[in-house]
Amino acid sequence: MMNRKRILTVAAFSLIVLGLATGGIAWATGLIGSDPPPALKNEIASSGVTQVTRAARSPSGAAYVARGMQGGQRVVALAIGDAATRWVPEATLLRSSPMAANGGAGGTGADADWFAVAGFVSSEVARLVAVQTDGSEVDITVTDGAFAVDLDPDVGVTVVAFDHAGTEIARREFPTNSMG
Amino acid sequence: MVKKHRLAISLLVSCLAMVIATPALAAYWDYQGNLPMASGQRYYVKYTNASPGTSQSVRMSWTVGSHCMNFLKIASGGGWTTFNICGSDPWCISYYNCSIGILVDSIHDKFGCQNPPNLSTVYVNCRATNPL
């Protein structure tokens, strides 16, 4: 009986240590970012935007989309990696296109180690797909008009938006990610 | 005679204004020229003038109608990050004139503008100095 208790205690302790270690490695390697990311925090501080909420976040945390309030109107911004956009009124965001998408990449050598895309789509968009140059397709989840996704850094990507009839209504091509 | 005199003074003032304004305008940008450069280097970067933990503002305007470009950070350890931007993106100040804030980790970080690999040469104006 005593042995079983000891075993359970050791097992529980080991799981806690493992969890902390995994989290630490993920944090140290930048897989888990703060919420919102530091670059966006700086934009929040300098712009006076309030009531900031997360609209979308990619699993790695590399791409992040936010909404907030500024001067009585709803504003939006996004962050990818260490970069963050300025705040823009949501009412004017999709005036010229049903999709606003930006991508970012990063690495330590010539080739990228990560690549992420984030943005917004209008209510016209029923399906959003990342078509990769290797022929594969990744369906992108849109939540309340916002999206953030991690993609393969080794291939080029075109994000394509389709309307409810299945017609393509917007696209954004991202070049192969490398340093040169 | 008086009219001629006034015209000459106006011309003189205009020329003086041009002479004063031209260098001031040129000095605003940290880099003006083609990317890739004649050396083949596809980017321009310079050391940050912002403190670690704050954001470095980077602004780029480039040839209207050309392809999308990248904002670039090269960290002190050699790691790099890019942010792809197109001239008509809603985040831009105006058409093909865009800016962004990038987190500074170290005073040795460099920031600037990049023409993505395998794309045609573009004339850019790039500034990586706070304030914009």
Interface residues (C-beta under 8 A of the other chain):
Chain A: P37 P38 A39 N42 E43 S46 A77 I80 G81 D82 A83 A84 T85 R86 V88 T92 L93 L94 R95 S96 S97 A100 N102 G103 G104 A105 G106 G107 T108 R172 E173 F174 P175 T176 N177 S178 M179 G180
Chain B: R42 Y43 G53 T54 S55 C68 F71 K73 G77 G78 G79 W80 T81 T82 F83 N84 I85 C86 S88 D89 P90 W91 S99 I100 G101 I102 L103 D105 P116 P117 N118 L119
